Amino acid sequence: MKPANRIVLLGASNLTLSLQLIIQLIQQHCGGPSEVFVAAGHGRSYGQNSRVLVRELPGIVQCGLWRQLHSVNTESMLPTYAFLTDVGNDIPYEADPDKILNWVTWCVDRLKMHDARIVMTNLPIASIESLSEIRYNLLRKVMFPSCSLTRNEVVMRARMVHQGLIDLAARRQLAISELDPGLMSFDGIHVAYWKRPVFYRQLLRQFELFEKRDPRSDMELNHNKVASSSQRDRFFLSWQRRPCFAVRRIFGKIERRQQPSGFFKDQTTVSLY
């Protein structure tokens, strides 16, 4: 079966923890099977190498996803849907807010070259602002031990990135969602486990709204509508094989895996970068 569309997912731990759920909720609105391209991973940075324990990954802007997306998109034109999240990780990595926004803008502009419909989450600014000094220092030591920024410095930078993403969404006509602090877990940056299905179901409905506004051909829209209806009537599909990173460094040694490396039973393929 030929893929109905392409899905591009960019983020860090929130995306990693809910990857299967997010893919299948997008398919409910946009159809399937899909070619899925993912740049994710706990602690992932948009623009620089990031390391968690013994695993190191390249920044999202440097990863192989973009080369692969370009090469497949030149072979066949498919509707492309993109979801961007977890932008705030780069703040405790002490990246300058302007640099963070430039990285995200670079990603958005590359996706726009493929005519992607883009949905993005903003920083959970209310949750970040509500962190007490004690809780902030605890979380910093556990999650970002190399960070030397004070709580006030992190809040200031978060506000700048938060507003910058709002401005970017307006300029590039993106759908952007604010995160309700009531949905967040204790750390203020991860969506609470039991609230993920409701949160992502509401958020990813934006793709259905894109379709209703889209002036594309009736043939494409009707195809997606039929596929979407079929997806809604089915239980969530399970992995046939979970994806592995195309390139990662473990204990200083580079490991490479051929992509796509992940597969669902409906012939959806997942490439992880």
C-alpha positions in Angstrom: 0.0 0.0 0.0 1.3 3.4 -1.0 1.6 6.0 1.8 -1.2 8.6 2.0 1.0 11.3 3.4 4.2 12.3 5.2 4.4 13.3 8.8 7.4 15.2 10.3 7.8 15.3 14.1 10.4 17.4 15.9 10.9 17.5 19.6 12.5 16.0 22.7 11.1 14.1 25.7 7.4 15.0 25.4 7.5 13.8 21.8 9.5 10.7 22.6 7.1 9.7 25.4 4.0 10.0 23.3 5.4 9.2 19.8 3.0 6.3 19.0 0.0 8.3 20.3 0.9 11.4 18.3 1.4 9.5 15.0 -1.9 7.8 15.2 -3.8 10.9 16.3 -2.5 12.8 13.3 -3.5 9.9 11.1 -7.0 10.1 12.5 -7.3 13.5 11.0 -5.0 13.2 7.9 -5.2 9.5 6.9 -2.6 6.8 6.6 -0.5 4.8 6.2 2.2 7.4 6.5 5.9 8.0 5.9 7.0 9.4 9.3 10.2 11.3 9.9 11.1 11.9 13.5 13.9 13.9 15.2 13.3 13.4 19.0 15.0 12.0 22.1 15.2 12.8 25.7 17.0 16.1 26.2 17.1 16.8 22.5 18.4 20.2 21.3 17.2 22.0 18.2 20.6 23.3 17.3 23.5 21.6 19.2 24.6 18.2 20.3 22.8 17.0 23.4 23.9 14.3 25.9 21.8 12.3 28.3 23.8 9.8 30.4 25.9 7.9 27.9 23.9 8.8 24.8 24.6 11.7 22.5 22.5 13.0 19.6 23.1 15.8 17.0 21.0 18.9 17.1 17.7 18.7 15.1 18.9 21.2 12.5 22.1 19.1 11.9 20.4 15.6 11.7 19.8 13.6 8.6 16.1 14.1 8.6 16.3 17.1 6.3 18.4 15.4 3.6 16.1 12.4 3.6 12.9 14.5 3.5 14.2 16.4 0.6 15.2 13.3 -1.4 11.9 11.5 -0.9 9.8 14.6 -1.5 11.4 15.0 -5.0 10.2 11.5 -5.9 6.5 11.9 -5.2 4.4 14.8 -3.9 2.5 13.8 -0.8 0.6 15.9 1.7 3.0 16.8 4.5 2.1 17.4 8.1 4.5 18.6 10.8 4.4 18.9 14.5 7.0 20.8 16.5 7.3 20.7 20.3 9.8 20.8 23.2 11.5 24.0 22.1 12.4 25.0 25.7 15.2 22.4 26.2 17.7 24.7 24.8 17.2 27.3 27.5 18.9 25.3 30.3 21.5 24.4 27.7 22.2 28.1 27.9 21.6 28.8 24.3 20.7 32.5 23.5 17.0 33.0 22.9 17.7 34.6 19.4 19.7 31.5 18.5 17.0 29.2 19.6 14.4 31.1 17.6 16.7 31.0 14.5 17.0 27.2 14.8 13.2 26.8 15.0 12.7 29.3 12.1 15.2 27.3 10.0 13.2 24.1 10.6 9.9 25.9 9.8 11.3 27.3 6.6 12.5 23.9 5.4 9.1 22.4 6.1 7.4 25.2 4.3 9.5 24.4 1.2 7.6 21.1 1.3 4.3 22.8 1.7 3.8 21.3 5.1 0.9 22.1 7.4 2.6 22.9 10.7 1.3 22.7 14.3 3.6 23.8 17.1 3.4 24.0 20.9 4.7 27.0 22.7 6.7 26.9 25.9 4.7 26.2 29.1 5.4 29.7 30.3 2.9 29.7 33.2 4.4 26.5 34.6 8.0 27.9 34.2 7.1 31.1 35.9 5.4 29.3 38.8 8.6 27.2 39.7 9.8 28.1 43.1 13.5 28.6 43.7 13.8 25.3 45.6 11.9 23.3 43.0 13.9 25.0 40.2 17.3 24.1 41.8 16.2 20.5 42.4 15.0 20.0 38.8 18.1 21.8 37.4 20.5 19.5 39.3 18.5 16.3 38.2 17.7 17.2 34.6 20.2 19.8 33.5 23.2 19.5 35.8 25.5 21.5 33.5 23.2 24.5 33.6 24.5 27.5 35.6 21.6 29.9 35.0 19.6 31.2 37.9 15.8 30.7 38.0 15.2 34.4 37.1 17.5 34.1 34.1 15.7 31.0 32.9 12.3 32.7 33.3 13.5 35.8 31.4 14.8 33.7 28.5 11.7 31.6 28.5 9.6 34.7 28.1 11.7 35.8 25.2 11.4 32.5 23.4 7.7 32.2 24.2 7.0 35.6 22.6 9.3 34.8 19.7 7.4 31.7 18.9 4.1 33.6 18.9 5.7 36.1 16.4 7.1 33.3 14.3 3.7 31.6 14.1 2.1 34.9 13.0 4.7 35.5 10.3 4.7 32.0 8.9 1.0 31.3 9.4 1.5 28.3 11.8 -1.0 26.9 14.3 0.5 27.4 17.8 -0.9 26.1 21.0 -0.3 27.4 24.5 0.2 24.8 27.2 -2.3 24.8 30.1 -0.3 24.5 33.4 -3.1 22.2 34.6 -1.8 19.6 32.1 1.8 19.6 33.3 3.5 17.3 35.6 5.6 18.2 38.7 8.6 19.4 36.7 6.5 21.9 34.8 7.8 20.9 31.3 6.3 17.5 30.7 2.7 16.8 30.0 1.3 14.6 32.8 1.1 11.0 31.7 -2.7 10.5 32.3 -3.5 13.8 30.5 -1.6 13.1 27.3 -4.4 11.5 25.3 -6.8 14.4 25.9 -4.2 17.0 25.4 -2.8 15.6 22.1 -6.3 14.8 20.8 -7.3 18.4 21.2 -4.1 19.8 19.9 -3.8 17.7 16.8 -7.3 18.5 15.7 -5.6 21.5 14.2 -4.6 19.4 11.3 -8.3 18.7 10.5 -8.9 22.4 10.6 -6.1 22.9 8.1 -7.8 20.6 5.8 -11.1 22.5 6.0 -9.3 25.7 5.1 -7.0 24.2 2.4 -7.8 25.3 -1.2 -6.1 22.1 -2.6 -7.8 19.7 -5.0 -11.0 18.0 -3.9 -9.4 14.7 -4.8 -6.7 15.0 -2.2 -9.0 16.2 0.5 -11.6 13.5 -0.2 -8.8 10.9 -0.1 -7.7 12.1 3.3 -11.3 12.3 4.6 -11.9 8.7 3.6 -8.6 7.5 5.2 -9.3 9.6 8.3 -12.7 8.0 8.8 -11.3 4.6 8.4 -8.6 5.3 11.0 -11.2 6.6 13.6 -13.0 3.3 13.4 -9.9 1.3 14.3 -8.1 0.7 17.6 -4.6 2.2 17.8 -2.2 0.0 15.9 0.8 -1.5 17.7 4.4 -1.4 16.6 5.7 -4.2 14.4 9.1 -2.8 15.2 10.1 0.2 17.2 12.4 2.7 15.5 16.1 3.1 16.3 18.2 6.3 15.8 19.9 6.7 12.5 23.0 8.1 14.2 23.8 8.2 17.9 26.9 8.1 20.0 27.1 5.7 22.9 30.0 5.6 25.2 31.9 7.7 22.6 31.2 5.2 19.8 29.0 6.1 16.8 26.2 3.8 16.0 24.3 3.9 12.7 21.0 2.3 11.7 19.4 2.2 8.3 16.1 4.0 8.0 13.2 3.6 8.1 13.7 1.4 11.2 10.2 1.5 12.7 7.0 -0.1 11.4 3.4 -0.2 12.2 1.0 -3.0 11.1 -0.8 -0.7 8.7 2.5 -0.3 6.7 3.3 3.1 8.3 7.1 3.5 8.3 9.1 5.6 10.9 12.5 7.0 10.3 14.2 8.3 13.5 17.0 10.8 13.4 
